[in-house]
Amino acid sequence: MSAIGKKGYVKTNIFFTTYDESVAAEIIDKIKSNYKVLEIVRSSVLNEIYFMSLEGNLSNEVEELLKDKVLWYKIDILEFK
């Protein structure tokens, strides 16, 4: 049974923007190879916006992957209490 949504469960949501598809692919591949990915979505309205959801609190690790590579990013940590 999945722990998603149960007390104590933590996930990291990432939003980022880049015009370079190869940069986005590189970031997504690195994240997929190192962390448990719950969801990946590329905006159908603005192709430059990406969303990823990961299991665990990974804000510091993910921020290192994103900074200086993308135009904008936002990292949200969701903890179920």
C-alpha positions as CSV (number, residue, x, y, z in Angstrom):
1,M,0.0,0.0,0.0
2,S,1.3,3.4,-0.9
3,A,2.4,5.9,1.8
4,I,1.4,8.9,-0.3
5,G,-0.8,11.2,1.7
6,K,-0.2,9.4,5.0
7,K,1.1,11.1,8.1
8,G,4.8,11.8,7.9
9,Y,5.0,11.4,4.1
10,V,7.1,14.1,2.4
11,K,7.3,15.0,-1.2
12,T,9.1,17.7,-3.2
13,N,7.4,19.5,-6.0
14,I,9.6,21.3,-8.6
15,F,8.6,23.9,-11.2
16,F,11.2,25.2,-13.6
17,T,11.4,27.2,-16.8
18,T,13.9,26.8,-19.7
19,Y,13.8,27.4,-23.4
20,D,16.5,24.8,-24.0
21,E,14.9,21.3,-24.3
22,S,18.3,19.6,-24.0
23,V,18.9,21.4,-20.6
24,A,15.4,20.2,-19.5
25,A,16.1,16.7,-20.7
26,E,19.4,16.6,-18.8
27,I,17.9,17.8,-15.6
28,I,15.0,15.3,-15.8
29,D,17.4,12.5,-16.6
30,K,19.6,13.3,-13.6
31,I,16.6,13.5,-11.3
32,K,15.1,10.3,-12.6
33,S,18.3,8.4,-12.1
34,N,18.9,9.6,-8.5
35,Y,15.4,10.0,-7.0
36,K,12.0,8.4,-6.9
37,V,9.9,10.4,-9.3
38,L,6.2,10.5,-8.8
39,E,5.2,12.7,-11.7
40,I,6.7,14.6,-14.6
41,V,4.6,17.1,-16.7
42,R,5.5,19.5,-19.4
43,S,3.0,22.3,-19.7
44,S,0.7,22.0,-22.8
45,V,0.1,25.8,-22.7
46,L,3.7,27.0,-22.3
47,N,6.2,24.4,-23.5
48,E,9.0,26.1,-21.4
49,I,7.4,25.2,-18.1
50,Y,8.1,21.8,-16.4
51,F,6.7,20.2,-13.2
52,M,8.1,17.3,-11.3
53,S,7.1,15.6,-8.1
54,L,9.6,13.5,-6.1
55,E,9.3,11.4,-3.0
56,G,11.1,12.8,0.0
57,N,12.5,16.2,1.0
58,L,15.1,16.9,-1.7
59,S,15.1,20.7,-1.9
60,N,18.8,21.2,-1.3
61,E,19.9,18.5,-3.8
62,V,17.4,19.6,-6.5
63,E,18.3,23.3,-6.1
64,E,22.0,22.4,-6.9
65,L,20.8,20.8,-10.1
66,L,18.7,23.7,-11.2
67,K,20.6,26.8,-10.2
68,D,22.5,28.5,-13.0
69,K,20.9,26.1,-15.6
70,V,17.3,27.3,-15.8
71,L,15.6,30.7,-16.1
72,W,13.3,30.3,-13.1
73,Y,12.5,27.6,-10.6
74,K,10.3,27.0,-7.5
75,I,10.6,24.1,-5.0
76,D,7.8,23.2,-2.7
77,I,8.1,20.7,0.1
78,L,4.8,19.1,1.1
79,E,4.7,17.2,4.4
80,F,1.6,15.4,5.4
81,K,0.8,15.8,9.1
